[in-house]
Amino acid sequence: MPLPIIASPDYDAPLPLGHRFPMGKFRALADVLQARDLVPEGFARPEPADEGLLCLAHERAYVRRVCETALTPLEERRIGLPVTADVAKRARAAVGGTLLAARLALQQGLACNTAGGSHHAAHAGGAGFCVFNDVAVASLELLAKREVRRVLIIDLDVHQGDGTALILAHEPRAYTFSMHCQANFPSIKPPSDRDIGLARGMGDAQYLEVLEGALPEVFAAARPDLIFYNAGVDVHEADQLGQLCLSDAGLAAREAMVLDFAMAQGVPLASVLGGGYGPDAHAVALRHAILPQLAAKRV
Ligand SMILES: [Zn+2]
């Protein structure tokens, strides 16, 4: 069975010309994965998350305002995207994609969603390009349905996973681990179960050493039967927003380390895309393609 990779045409929502969010990377990533023959049977297609599902992690009134494209200007400004019908559809599809990735990972060991990782979205509002917190919704759904007993969230996006930390703060069955650049957004970092704030400019060797030391500790504390991995590539040296200095080789070593760790523990892993920023969508997509490329060799 090939590695399940989840994608949807809905992941690519039109934005005003020149908008700083790199929406083009979703289409570019799907193209790269197809060109490399990583989806011989096609992408797995998600169902858009419905209101009931979204309300596991979000306030009903907020979910309604998103779905009815009725957010206030302040709410939209915090998100940094115009929340149009297409952007709302995209957010619902991304949540569905992360839930599907989790269920396919539980069946097959590994699965990759090519969207999601919207870790700044909190209970009653979005932020930082994040509308709905896909990993929090999927975690709470799987826990509620008793499809898993405990989950571990490994969030290696360069930004701290503040929304996930807040939503899951009082859920003892979900362990949140965020390793990020301490000087970067968000300025207020509500505590995850484990946070590691790295110094600006850190490169491959130090980064990998810290991660290698942390993984066994968080795993022992979390005792998960599913891992969500936010594989944001905004740790890359060429990233527009990152402030860390991982090379392509360092990024590949990180992805291999996380995959091999999960497999050595015998725990399924579902990855979500996370951040990655720059004017060249294809260049960003190539960084995001490293993880599914390495995962495909391990199924
Ligand atoms: Zn990020």
Residues whose N, C-alpha, C, O or C-beta is under 5 A from the ligand:
A	BS01	ZN	D157 V158 H159 G232 D234 G275
